[in-house]
């Protein structure tokens, strides 16, 4: 039996692949507007890997502190997402209820690329905060953003916090980057099939593929 099971959040516990990119668009535009900058090109507001460098450069060009601007953007995006969650925009998967059962025999943690504030909000909102010993989202800094999976930084940090060995731990995700991050952290990986990744072909083979989180009760370390 695994000593610990770590879960991704978006697409695993909470339906949907992640934060709607338009929320980052709106958060960035609002912050520039607050600083008196209204003529912001739409392509600058696109949320994708690498775009953060353009946003930081634009903030600096307007005389703004890039690091402070980034932290404010992360906070505003969280506020906007929490409003949508409260309005019923997303919901937990039914099988996420298995966390309370798994917590009776395993250390449980949530490790997400989403923002720390949102991971904590969702944990309280959905009710899995009581089952998880560690809730880990990305730090609201540029460095924190760059440490997103497939970088194993947050997985390793969480294993240290739990005091468990990587070889005795399982990471459950819905993307190839989750499988890669687990492999880099020397953990086993379970890839859960959902409607949004039903037909995805993985280049990196996970330790397990499951159709439901309830199957996790039967999994054992392979090492």
Secondary structure, DSSP 4 states (H G I P E B T S, - for coil): --SEEEE--BTTTBSSSSS-HHHHHHHHHHHHHHTT-----HHHH--STTHHHHHHHHHHHTT--HHHHHHHHHHHHHHHHHHHHHTTS--B-GGGGHHHHHTTTSEEEEEEEEEHHHHHHHIIIII-TTT-SEEEEE-SSHHHHHT-TTS-HHHHHHHHHHT--GGGEEEEESSHHHHHHHHHTT-EEEEEP-GGGTTPPPSSPPSEEESSGGGGGG-----
